[in-house]
Amino acid sequence: MMLPAFNITTKEIEMLNVSDVSYILKENGVIKYHTSNGEYHPITTLEQHRELLEDYGFVKTDTNSIIQLNKVKKIDEDTQKATLVDGNEVAVSKVSLEKIMKALKLE
């Protein structure tokens, strides 16, 4: 099984094979995966998830969410919401609205 993890040394997100983990330690409230290749933190922030998933079409919509572009049915510029193919709506900040419109070629 592969885990997305933040490499403490390189400061990059990597896929960590569970079989490479020697032990997991919680230290001062922070979880660390220890391997023979170094220490890793589990992915916990939305920004880390965005970084991990950006190659799969995920983009930031605001400070609280990311969406997969191929799941966007429409963008409402007036309400600043993205409607997804499943009917859910996600808020989109003004800054992200321009980027998403450009990525979807809706400008």
C-alpha positions as CSV (number, residue, x, y, z in Angstrom):
1,M,0.0,0.0,0.0
2,M,1.3,3.5,-0.9
3,L,0.8,6.5,1.4
4,P,1.1,10.1,0.3
5,A,3.7,11.6,2.7
6,F,5.7,14.8,3.1
7,N,9.5,14.1,3.1
8,I,10.9,16.3,5.9
9,T,14.4,16.5,4.3
10,T,13.4,17.3,0.7
11,K,10.2,19.1,1.6
12,E,8.4,17.3,-1.2
13,I,5.3,15.1,-1.3
14,E,6.1,11.5,-2.2
15,M,4.3,8.2,-2.3
16,L,5.7,6.1,0.6
17,N,5.4,2.4,0.5
18,V,4.0,1.1,3.8
19,S,6.5,-1.7,3.7
20,D,9.3,0.9,4.0
21,V,8.0,2.3,7.3
22,S,9.9,1.0,10.3
23,Y,7.8,2.7,12.9
24,I,5.4,5.6,13.4
25,L,5.9,8.0,16.2
26,K,3.7,10.8,17.6
27,E,6.1,13.4,19.0
28,N,4.8,16.7,20.4
29,G,1.5,16.1,18.7
30,V,3.1,15.5,15.3
31,I,3.0,12.1,13.6
32,K,6.2,10.9,11.8
33,Y,6.8,7.9,9.6
34,H,10.3,6.6,10.1
35,T,12.0,4.8,7.3
36,S,15.6,3.8,6.5
37,N,15.4,6.7,3.9
38,G,14.4,9.4,6.4
39,E,11.3,10.8,8.2
40,Y,8.0,11.7,6.7
41,H,4.8,13.5,7.9
42,P,1.4,12.2,6.8
43,I,-0.4,14.5,4.3
44,T,-2.9,16.5,6.4
45,T,-3.4,19.9,4.9
46,L,-5.6,20.8,2.0
47,E,-2.7,22.4,0.3
48,Q,-0.7,19.2,0.5
49,H,-3.6,17.3,-1.1
50,R,-3.8,19.9,-3.8
51,E,-0.1,19.5,-4.6
52,L,-0.4,15.8,-4.6
53,L,-3.5,15.8,-6.9
54,E,-2.8,18.7,-9.2
55,D,-1.5,16.3,-11.9
56,Y,-4.9,14.7,-11.8
57,G,-6.8,17.9,-12.5
58,F,-7.5,19.2,-9.0
59,V,-7.4,22.9,-8.4
60,K,-7.9,25.2,-5.4
61,T,-11.3,26.9,-5.4
62,D,-10.9,28.8,-2.1
63,T,-9.2,28.4,1.3
64,N,-11.5,25.4,2.1
65,S,-11.8,23.3,-1.0
66,I,-10.2,21.8,-4.1
67,I,-12.1,20.4,-7.0
68,Q,-11.4,18.1,-9.9
69,L,-11.8,20.1,-13.1
70,N,-13.3,17.3,-15.2
71,K,-16.1,17.1,-12.6
72,V,-17.2,20.7,-13.2
73,K,-20.5,21.1,-15.0
74,K,-20.7,24.9,-14.9
75,I,-19.3,28.0,-13.3
76,D,-21.6,30.8,-12.1
77,E,-19.6,34.0,-12.0
78,D,-22.4,35.9,-10.2
79,T,-22.7,33.5,-7.3
80,Q,-19.0,32.5,-7.5
81,K,-19.9,28.8,-7.4
82,A,-18.9,25.7,-9.4
83,T,-21.6,23.2,-10.0
84,L,-20.3,19.7,-10.3
85,V,-21.7,16.9,-12.4
86,D,-23.1,15.3,-9.3
87,G,-25.1,18.4,-8.5
88,N,-22.9,19.6,-5.6
89,E,-21.9,23.3,-5.5
90,V,-18.5,24.5,-4.3
91,A,-17.6,28.1,-3.5
92,V,-15.0,29.7,-5.7
93,S,-12.9,32.7,-4.7
94,K,-12.5,35.6,-7.1
95,V,-8.8,34.8,-7.6
96,S,-9.5,31.1,-8.2
97,L,-12.5,31.9,-10.5
98,E,-10.2,33.4,-13.1
99,K,-7.8,30.5,-13.0
100,I,-10.5,27.9,-13.2
101,M,-12.3,29.7,-16.1
102,K,-9.0,29.8,-18.0
103,A,-8.3,26.1,-17.2
104,L,-11.7,25.2,-18.5
105,K,-11.3,27.6,-21.4
106,L,-14.6,29.4,-20.5
107,E,-13.1,32.9,-20.8
